[in-house]
Amino acid sequence: QVQLVESGGGLVQAGGSLRLSCVTSERTFSDYHMGWFRQAPGKEREFVAAISWSGAMIYYADSVKGRFTISRDNAENTLYLKMNSLKPEDTAVYYCAAAARSKYGYTRSSDFGSWGQGTQVTVSS
């Protein structure tokens, strides 16, 4: 329903930094809460971070809190995830997702109705 395109993934050494971007041409981008999820080989998709439609509310998984920063620019229809102090266990395919603004909770994958194609992040030790 909402087309999302992630970029910015790649190979980085442990301790390094990376910034992911998610862009949409959707004219009502501000009508959606946005989130980042990731999935490692053999693992279930897990929540990373989310931000409300206005940016007023932000949520992080305990595993990334203090290292990752989620932000959005509604004027440019862009979502960001700045990742610092990367660890090998951060290696995964990272997905951008959109949830309806009417949702009260938006930290579960089932809350999000639209997903990007994913971008690979690989952290070497």
Residue frames relative to the residue before (quaternion, step in Angstrom):
aa qw qx qy qz dx dy dz
Q 1.0000 0.0000 0.0000 0.0000 0.00 0.00 0.00
V 0.7618 0.1478 -0.0790 0.6258 3.58 0.97 -0.92
Q 0.2902 -0.7757 0.5380 0.1567 3.57 -0.63 1.12
L 0.0390 -0.8039 0.5916 -0.0464 3.56 -0.73 1.17
V 0.0783 -0.7990 0.5961 0.0102 3.58 -0.97 0.90
E 0.2056 -0.7889 0.5720 0.0900 3.57 -0.62 1.19
S 0.0372 0.7716 -0.6350 0.0056 3.54 -1.28 0.48
G 0.6203 0.5870 -0.3961 0.3372 3.56 -1.29 0.21
G 0.5069 0.6489 -0.4278 0.3729 3.59 1.23 -0.10
G 0.1914 0.7804 -0.5808 0.1304 3.53 -1.28 0.31
L 0.6092 -0.5320 0.4453 0.3842 3.52 -1.35 -0.34
V 0.0759 0.7894 -0.6019 0.0936 3.55 -0.85 1.02
Q 0.4811 -0.6621 0.4925 0.2959 3.57 -1.14 0.62
A 0.6434 -0.5204 0.3933 0.4007 3.55 -1.19 0.54
G 0.7546 0.3266 -0.2801 0.4954 3.55 -0.94 0.97
G 0.5964 0.5925 -0.3473 0.4155 3.55 1.27 -0.26
S 0.4062 -0.7046 0.5361 0.2260 3.53 -1.37 -0.01
L 0.0351 -0.7737 0.6325 -0.0045 3.52 -1.27 0.53
R 0.1481 -0.7773 0.6015 0.1097 3.58 -1.14 0.58
L 0.2056 -0.7753 0.5907 0.0878 3.52 -0.78 1.11
S 0.1428 -0.7749 0.6106 0.0792 3.55 -1.17 0.66
C 0.1002 -0.7628 0.6366 0.0537 3.54 -1.21 0.60
V 0.0595 -0.8218 0.5657 -0.0344 3.55 -0.57 1.21
T 0.0313 -0.7807 0.6239 0.0183 3.53 -1.13 0.75
S 0.3895 -0.6994 0.5470 0.2448 3.54 -1.20 0.57
E 0.3679 0.7480 -0.4710 0.2886 3.56 1.32 0.06
R 0.3983 -0.7572 0.4743 0.2074 3.56 -0.69 1.10
T 0.7270 0.3522 -0.2254 0.5447 3.59 1.26 -0.29
F 0.0478 0.8470 -0.5237 0.0783 3.57 0.95 0.93
S 0.6706 0.5156 -0.2956 0.4439 3.58 1.00 -0.81
D 0.5641 0.5926 -0.3844 0.4275 3.61 1.25 -0.07
Y 0.7207 0.4400 -0.2275 0.4849 3.60 1.26 -0.13
H 0.3784 -0.6092 0.6425 0.2700 3.48 -1.29 0.64
M 0.1920 -0.7991 0.5634 0.0843 3.58 -1.06 0.71
G 0.0355 -0.8177 0.5745 -0.0005 3.54 -1.12 0.65
W 0.2827 -0.7072 0.6160 0.2013 3.50 -1.40 0.27
F 0.0413 -0.7663 0.6411 0.0045 3.55 -1.04 0.90
R 0.1304 -0.7868 0.5945 0.1027 3.56 -1.24 0.28
Q 0.1115 -0.7839 0.6087 0.0498 3.53 -1.23 0.57
A 0.1970 -0.7732 0.5978 0.0776 3.54 -0.72 1.16
P 0.6606 -0.5128 0.3543 0.4184 3.62 -1.16 0.47
G 0.8372 0.1647 -0.1457 0.5007 3.56 -0.87 0.99
K 0.6651 0.4826 -0.2972 0.4863 3.58 1.26 0.06
E 0.5441 -0.5920 0.4806 0.3500 3.53 -1.30 0.35
R 0.5867 -0.5528 0.4536 0.3801 3.54 -1.23 0.47
E 0.0755 -0.8282 0.5552 0.0041 3.58 -0.80 0.98
F 0.5641 -0.6112 0.4591 0.3122 3.51 -1.22 0.66
V 0.1803 -0.7782 0.5946 0.0913 3.57 -1.05 0.82
A 0.7624 -0.2349 0.2128 0.5642 3.57 0.69 -1.11
A 0.0566 -0.7876 0.6122 0.0415 3.57 -1.23 0.45
I 0.1183 -0.7804 0.6123 0.0460 3.53 -1.23 0.57
S 0.4789 -0.6885 0.4666 0.2807 3.57 -0.91 0.92
W 0.7333 -0.4531 0.2819 0.4212 3.54 -1.28 0.36
S 0.7456 0.3911 -0.2064 0.4984 3.58 1.04 -0.77
G 0.4998 -0.6443 0.4284 0.3893 3.58 1.24 -0.37
A 0.4849 0.7009 -0.4157 0.3175 3.58 1.27 -0.07
M 0.7687 0.2623 -0.1389 0.5665 3.59 1.10 -0.68
I 0.0121 -0.7962 0.6029 -0.0484 3.56 -0.87 1.03
Y 0.0758 -0.7937 0.6035 0.0062 3.56 -1.01 0.89
Y 0.0828 -0.7915 0.6049 0.0278 3.55 -1.09 0.81
A 0.4884 -0.5961 0.5421 0.3351 3.52 -1.22 0.54
D 0.6057 -0.5848 0.3951 0.3675 3.58 -1.07 0.71
S 0.6474 0.5672 -0.3133 0.4012 3.57 1.05 -0.76
V 0.7688 0.3319 -0.1772 0.5171 3.60 1.18 -0.46
K 0.4577 0.7040 -0.4432 0.3137 3.59 1.24 -0.24
G 0.7708 0.2893 -0.2531 0.5080 3.55 -0.83 1.05
R 0.7323 0.3723 -0.2192 0.5263 3.58 1.25 -0.33
F 0.7667 0.3002 -0.1523 0.5466 3.59 1.05 -0.82
T 0.1131 -0.7762 0.6169 0.0646 3.56 -1.20 0.61
I 0.1716 -0.7747 0.6026 0.0847 3.56 -0.78 1.06
S 0.0771 0.7847 -0.6110 0.0703 3.57 -1.06 0.78
R 0.1444 -0.7886 0.5897 0.0977 3.57 -1.25 0.27
D 0.1803 -0.7352 0.6440 0.1107 3.52 -1.28 0.57
N 0.2523 -0.8172 0.5012 0.1316 3.55 -0.06 1.29
A 0.6031 0.5680 -0.3550 0.4331 3.58 1.12 -0.60
E 0.7531 0.3383 -0.1848 0.5331 3.58 1.15 -0.65
N 0.3953 -0.7436 0.4548 0.2898 3.60 1.30 0.11
T 0.5308 0.6399 -0.3800 0.4055 3.56 1.02 0.83
L 0.1826 -0.7477 0.6332 0.0817 3.54 -1.11 0.89
Y 0.1389 -0.8057 0.5733 0.0529 3.58 -1.02 0.82
L 0.0583 -0.7425 0.6619 0.0854 3.52 -1.34 0.39
K 0.1312 -0.7838 0.6054 0.0430 3.55 -0.47 1.24
M 0.0970 -0.8139 0.5729 -0.0057 3.55 -0.66 1.17
N 0.0463 -0.7932 0.6069 -0.0195 3.56 -0.70 1.16
S 0.8289 0.2127 -0.1588 0.4924 3.56 -1.32 0.33
L 0.0871 0.8501 -0.5127 0.0824 3.55 0.93 0.92
K 0.2038 -0.7695 0.6007 0.0732 3.52 -1.14 0.84
P 0.6435 -0.5246 0.3734 0.4139 3.61 -1.14 0.45
E 0.6526 0.5273 -0.3182 0.4414 3.60 1.04 -0.67
D 0.5587 0.5740 -0.3924 0.4520 3.60 1.30 -0.02
T 0.4568 0.6960 -0.4414 0.3348 3.59 1.26 -0.19
A 0.3430 0.7094 -0.5427 0.2907 3.57 -0.69 1.13
V 0.4812 -0.5611 0.5498 0.3890 3.51 -1.38 -0.06
Y 0.2103 -0.7962 0.5608 0.0857 3.56 -0.74 1.09
Y 0.1442 -0.8096 0.5685 0.0233 3.54 -0.87 1.07
C 0.3044 -0.7009 0.6200 0.1778 3.52 -1.14 0.81
A 0.0086 -0.8158 0.5775 -0.0293 3.59 -0.96 0.82
A 0.2432 -0.7655 0.5843 0.1158 3.55 -1.23 0.63
A 0.1165 -0.7797 0.6139 0.0400 3.55 -1.02 0.91
A 0.5961 -0.5841 0.4134 0.3641 3.57 -1.09 0.70
R 0.5634 -0.6271 0.4342 0.3175 3.55 -1.04 0.83
S 0.6162 0.5702 -0.3334 0.4290 3.57 1.19 -0.53
K 0.5315 0.6378 -0.4030 0.3852 3.61 1.24 -0.28
Y 0.3660 -0.7198 0.5474 0.2199 3.55 -0.96 0.91
G 0.7777 0.2005 -0.1043 0.5866 3.56 1.04 -0.84
Y 0.0509 0.8097 -0.5805 0.0703 3.57 -0.97 0.83
T 0.4425 0.6483 -0.4911 0.3779 3.53 0.68 1.21
R 0.6263 0.4851 -0.3352 0.5100 3.58 1.31 0.09
S 0.5796 -0.6021 0.4157 0.3590 3.57 -1.04 0.73
S 0.6421 0.5453 -0.3207 0.4330 3.59 1.08 -0.71
D 0.5885 0.5784 -0.3632 0.4326 3.59 1.25 -0.27
F 0.7060 0.4683 -0.2393 0.4744 3.57 1.21 -0.53
G 0.2656 -0.8175 0.5009 0.1015 3.54 -0.76 1.08
S 0.7665 0.2630 -0.1505 0.5663 3.59 1.22 -0.38
W 0.0836 -0.8141 0.5746 -0.0127 3.55 -1.00 0.92
G 0.4295 -0.6684 0.5427 0.2726 3.53 -1.19 0.62
Q 0.6649 -0.5282 0.3655 0.3811 3.56 -1.33 0.06
G 0.5144 -0.6584 0.3982 0.3787 3.57 1.25 -0.32
T 0.0991 -0.7669 0.6306 0.0661 3.54 -1.24 0.57
Q 0.4229 -0.7404 0.4732 0.2216 3.57 -0.83 1.04
V 0.0678 -0.7557 0.6510 0.0239 3.54 -1.00 0.96
T 0.0116 -0.7991 0.6001 -0.0351 3.56 -0.70 1.11
V 0.1055 -0.7906 0.6029 0.0171 3.56 -0.73 1.13
S 0.1912 -0.8022 0.5606 0.0744 3.55 -0.59 1.17
S 0.3604 -0.7312 0.5422 0.2033 3.55 -1.18 0.63
